[in-house]
């Protein structure tokens, strides 16, 4: 060990002795990546289309359950006692498997009240990552009927071999995210038990309503949309729950959309973006006060399903402005925007 390394070791040990274990906060494993396919929506509520004006009914007593993955931080006080690795071997962290990556993404991004089907190994990984075990549908051999009872399927090589090549074309048209490559690739897909044709019809109707909402926001004098975000809106990539939320906020104040995000990894670049960073201005043009931001945040948090965000918090943007970050769970439900006439 060099003198410099010895100094670093002593500094780390001294700092560790000052910090009790309970003082280390849990860290949320972010699974924000880019996602989707040309059939971008899926799953979620399928029981009709409430009008936009009715979306803000107060929440009942239930709170949002957000899947969080806690990472424990442990600092060893016996660094000097460690044995050196054998010559030629590098001390590197163990590689994360595609199964673990998929499980972490599903636990962080998929609606916790939606059922997810998976093979036994993937289901164990999902439970370990924090997804509710009661919502997991374990697929055994000949598990097509069980898969169709779920809203989302985690397709490993085992699942693909069991369900057959035609399952995706008939019942799972949307890729939410994918991990790994080749035969080991894992895809997280939306399941539509009524079949792909029914899904496409519903998607067509949904796109018509979403286009109206998008056009209204793009033309609104109370909304400013940054360049990249404007292009994403024009491409019809923004989740309709975000469109509804932004539309509501414009009834209170002026809104600036800084960025959209939160797609799934490895699934294309046409799907709905489920998160947004935005700022709110008062009618005077000055930034919203902390109290006004808290009021907007409370309104978003108290929205009823499916309009309730899984994450809604006040953040500090890159230019030191205070703003809001809002994120909705996957998959994006169809038919939640309705226009009469």
N, C-alpha and C positions, 0 to 999 in steps of 0.2 A: 504494500500500500504506500503510495507516495505521500509526502507531507501534506499536500493539498487535499488529497482524499481523506486523510486522517482528520484534518480540520473540519471538513464537511461532515464526516461521521459524528464527531463530537457535537457539532452544531445541531444536527438532526436529533441526536439523543437528548440534548438539553432542551430543545423546543418540545419534544414529545413528552418529557417529564412535566411540562407546565400545562398540558392540555388533557383534562380528564376525558375518558372515552365517550361519556354521554354528551360532551360538548360538540362532537363532530356531527354535523347535520347529514341526513340521508340525501343522496343525490338522485335525481330523476334521470333515467336513461332515455335520452331523446332519440326518437326514431324518425325524425323529420327527414324525409327524402322526397325524391320526385317520382310521381307515379302515373299510371293509368293506361287505358287503351281507348280505341275509338268508341267502344261501348263503355262509357265512363261511369255510369251510375249503377246502383244496384242495392238490393237488400233493404233493410230498414223497414219502416212502417209501410204497409201496402193496403191500408184500410180506408182510402179516400184522400181528399185533398182539401184541407181547411183553407179558408180565405186568408190573405195576408194580414188583414186588419185584426184577426183574432188570435194572433200568435203570442200575445203577451199576457195570457191569463196567468194569475199568480201560481206559483208552484205549490204542490201539496207538501206534506211534511218530509217527504223523502229527499235526500241530498244526492248530488251527483257522486257516483263512485268512479274515481279515476284510477286506472291501473298504473301504479308507480313501481318502479324497480329500484330498490334501495341497494346502494353499494357501500359496504362497510369499509372504513379506512383504518388500517392497522399499521402502526409504526413499531417495528421491533427494536427493543433496546439492547439487543445483543448482536448488532451487526458485525462486530469484530470477531464473534465466535463462529460465524458462518464459514463453511469450507469453501475453498475456491473450486469452481467448476473444472472438470478434467480438461487438459489441453485440447484445443480444437473445438470445444463446445461453447456456444454463446448462451449467456443467460437472457433468454427472451420470454415474453409472456406466451402462454399457450394460445394457439390459434382458436378462434371462436368458430364453431361449426355452423353450417347453413341452418341446421335445425334450431340452434340456439338463437341465431340472428332472426329467423322467422318468428320464433316464439316471443322474443323481446319486442319485435315490431307489432305483432298482434296484440300482446298484452298492453302496449302503450297506445295503440291507434284504433283498434276495433272496438265498437260499442260493446261495453261489458254486459249488456242485457241481450245481445244477439248470441245465438248458439253457434258454436264452431265445431265442425267435424274434423277428425284427424286420426291417424293411426296411433296405436298405443304409445309408441316412443315419442311422437310429436306431442301427444296429449300430456304426457308426463312433463315434457319441457315447457309447455304452455302453463301448466299448473305451477311449476317451479318459478316461472317468470311472473306469476301474479294474476293470470287470468282465472276467473271464477270456475272452479272445478265442476260446479253444477250446470254450467253452460257448455261443457265439453261433451261431444258425441263421439264415442270411441268406435272407429270403423273396424269391423272384422271382415273376414272373407265373405264376399257377396253382399257388401254393405251399401248398395245403391239406395235402397229405401231409407236407411239411416242417414246417408249423405243428403238426401232430398229434404230431410226434416230440419236441416241446419240452414242458417243464413249465409255462412261463410265456410269454405273448406280449405284446409291446409293440405295441398297435394304434394306428397312425397313420392318417390319412385314406387314404394309399396302401394300407395293409394292408386296411382295411375295404372299399375299392373292389375289391380283388383277391379277397378271400375271400368277399364277399357278405354280405348282411344276415342270413342264416340261420346263419352260423358260430357266433356267440356262443350262440344258443339251443340249438344241437346239441352244442357242444364246449367252450365257454368261459363257464360259468355264474357265475363269481365275479370281481368287480372288486376288485383289491387296492389300486389307487390310480388317480387320474386327474388330468390336468394340462391347463390351457388350457380353451378353451370353443368352442362352435360347431363348424364344420367342422374347425378346427385342434385339437380336443380329442384328447388321447392317453390311452388307458386301458391299464393294466397288468392283465392278466387271467390267471387260472389256466386251464390247458388240461387237459381230461379226454378222452383219446383214446377211451375206452369210451363216451362220451356222457353227456349230462346226467342221464338216468334212472338210470344206474349210479352216478353221483356222488351223486345224492340218496338212493339206498338206503344207500350207504356213510355218508353224512352222518347219516342217521337213526339207524343203529347207533352211530355215534360220539357223537351227542348223548346217547343213553341212558347210555353209559358215563361221559361227562363229567358228566352230572347226578349220578350216584352219587358221583363224586370231589368235586364241588362241595359236595354236601350234607354229606359227611363232614368237609370242612374247615370249613364254616360252623358245624357242631355241635361241633367239636373244642375242648376246653378248653385246648389248647396253641397255638391260633392266635387272634390278635387282628387284626381286619380293620377298617380305617378306613371311615367312612360311605360315601363315594363308591365305594371299592373293593368294599365289601360289596354295594352295589346293582349294580355291574358283574358281580360273581360270580352274584348271583341272576338276572341277565339272561342268564347263560350266555355271557358275552363273553370269558372268560379262556382263553387258549391252554392246551391240556392239558399241554404241556411244563412250563409254570409250575405247574400244579396238582400234577404229579408231583414237581417240585423242592421245592415248599413242603411237600408230604406227607413227603418224605424228611427235610427239615431238622427237622421236628417230632419225629423219632425221636432227635434229638440235643439239641435245645434248644427253648425257646419262641420262636415267630415272630410278629412284628407286621408285617402288610402295610400299608405307608404309602400306596402308590399303584400303580395299573396304568397302562400307557400304550402308545404305539407303534403306533397305527393308521395306515393310509395316507390321504393327503389326498383329499378329494373322492369318497369311496366309501361314504358312509353311516355309520351309527352302531350296527351290530349285530354286527360281526365280532369275532373273538378279539383280545384285547389281548396283545401279545407281549413286553412288558417289565414289570418290577416293581421297586419300591424297597421294601426291607424291613429290619427290624432283628432281631437275635437276642439273646435273653436267656439267662443261665445259669439253672440250676434254683433258684438262690437268689433269682432275680428281678432280679439286677443285670445291666447290659449285658454282652454278651460281650466278652472280652478281645481285643486285637488278634490274639493267637495263635489264638483260637477262630474269629475271622472269617477269618483266613488259611486255616485248616483247612477251613472250609465252602467257601471260594472254590476251593481246590484240588480238592475233591470235585466241585464243579460243573464246573470246567474239564476234568476228566479223564473225564467221562461220554462214553459212546459215542454216535455218531449213531443216531437223530435227537434224542437228549436233550442233546447238547452245545450249550451256549450260544455265540452269536457274540460276546457281550460279557458279561463277568462281572468286576466290580471293586468295591473298597471305596470308598465315597463318604461325604461328610459331609452329613447332612440339614439342613434348614432350622433345626431346633432344636439344632444342633451335635452331635447324636448321630452316631456312626459306624454305617454300615449297608452293605448290598449293593445294587448295581444289576445286574440280570440281564436280558438280552435275547436272544430267539431270532429266527432268520431267517424271512422269509416264503418261500413260503406255508406255512401250518400243515398238517402231514401228518395224515391221517385214520387211525384205528384203532390208535393207540399206547397206549391204555388198554384193558386187557382184564380182565374179571372172569369167573371160572369159577363157575357155579352161582348 
